Amino acid sequence: MFVTKLFAAAMTLVLSISAAILPVYASPDVNIDYAGEIDPYSGEPVSSEAAQNQQIVSIMTGVSYDRKTHMFNYSVAGSTETVSCSVAGGMVTTDTVSLSVPSDIIVNLYKNGEETEDTDYSKIKDEGSYSLVVSSGELKSQLLTFTIVPKKTGALTVFQVPSGFSLVNVMLNDEKQQYSLSANAVDMKKDGEYVINYRCEAIGVNYSLEVTVDHTPPEVTFEGVKNGTAKNPVTVSGVEKNDTIKVIRDDQEMNISKDHILRSPGKYVVTVTDDAGNFVTEKFEIKFYLNEQGWVFGLIIVAIIVSAVVYMIMSKKRLRVR
């Protein structure tokens, strides 16, 4: 009986000690490096929840994010207003981009280096590299840039991670790619299907770019062209269904026939572009030539001339005889 009571007392002592020690190890998800206030029941940092409820989050100097509108806000010198954009500066996207510019801020939007004529920035859909420039008197400064690409493109050789973001993972043809933790760019010179995930830690949001990269130009040939010259019709062969053909003849754009054959004499510049934006350009000249119809027509003309000459000669002989 004494032994039983002693064992029970020992077990009670062990359990009481365990109860005091176990809470220290029971939550492996607790960040032991966190020094702020924690919830005594869940062990979660209180400040993280407060940050999630914060509507405007600063990403870097002059740039913030609005959780309610999901827009990135850019401060403009000399103005209390901000320019809002649906993408962060430096982003590459396949989606429509929206810009909101207050009336008291003067901006110019450039696409591929040329100023756009459209002043409605609420839905920017056209593919290209964009730059938003703010004007203040005679001074102009670039506020942000972004790029819109199609789902299939040959325009990307590198993906630059926007400032304030970090890479999460990179997939090429469903295979995870290796990269340095400090990497701020992704090499996209290889053809294939890319999925690039990157994250803004300040706002706790992940972003992704999913594109098929194709850098291979159209495999077309210009049959009949030799050393930039053709003495017969030129056939553009190897054109795919989604390829487009632009033909310039003697500095004038013209349509090409459905059989992709060029017959008229002249100086040509022909460009074939595929659906990824890759292109091939060929310059050549078609010299004057006679096709089958031309030969027949020429022989008829010669026959008429010969007949006329013979008739004239015979007429002169008849007059002399008389």
Secondary structure as GFF3:
##gff-version 3
##sequence-region A 1 322
A	DSSP	alpha_helix	2	21	.	.	.	ID=ss1
A	DSSP	three_ten_helix	22	24	.	.	.	ID=ss2
A	DSSP	alpha_helix	46	53	.	.	.	ID=ss3
A	DSSP	beta_strand	56	60	.	.	.	ID=ss4
A	DSSP	beta_strand	63	66	.	.	.	ID=ss5
A	DSSP	beta_strand	71	75	.	.	.	ID=ss6
A	DSSP	beta_strand	82	85	.	.	.	ID=ss7
A	DSSP	beta_strand	91	93	.	.	.	ID=ss8
A	DSSP	beta_strand	99	100	.	.	.	ID=ss9
A	DSSP	beta_strand	106	111	.	.	.	ID=ss10
A	DSSP	beta_strand	114	115	.	.	.	ID=ss11
A	DSSP	beta_strand	128	136	.	.	.	ID=ss12
A	DSSP	beta_strand	139	148	.	.	.	ID=ss13
A	DSSP	beta_strand	152	153	.	.	.	ID=ss14
A	DSSP	beta_strand	158	160	.	.	.	ID=ss15
A	DSSP	beta_strand	166	172	.	.	.	ID=ss16
A	DSSP	beta_strand	175	176	.	.	.	ID=ss17
A	DSSP	beta_strand	185	187	.	.	.	ID=ss18
A	DSSP	beta_strand	192	200	.	.	.	ID=ss19
A	DSSP	beta_strand	205	213	.	.	.	ID=ss20
A	DSSP	beta_strand	221	223	.	.	.	ID=ss21
A	DSSP	beta_strand	229	230	.	.	.	ID=ss22
A	DSSP	beta_strand	234	237	.	.	.	ID=ss23
A	DSSP	beta_strand	244	249	.	.	.	ID=ss24
A	DSSP	beta_strand	252	254	.	.	.	ID=ss25
A	DSSP	beta_strand	261	262	.	.	.	ID=ss26
A	DSSP	beta_strand	266	273	.	.	.	ID=ss27
A	DSSP	beta_strand	279	286	.	.	.	ID=ss28
A	DSSP	alpha_helix	292	321	.	.	.	ID=ss29
###
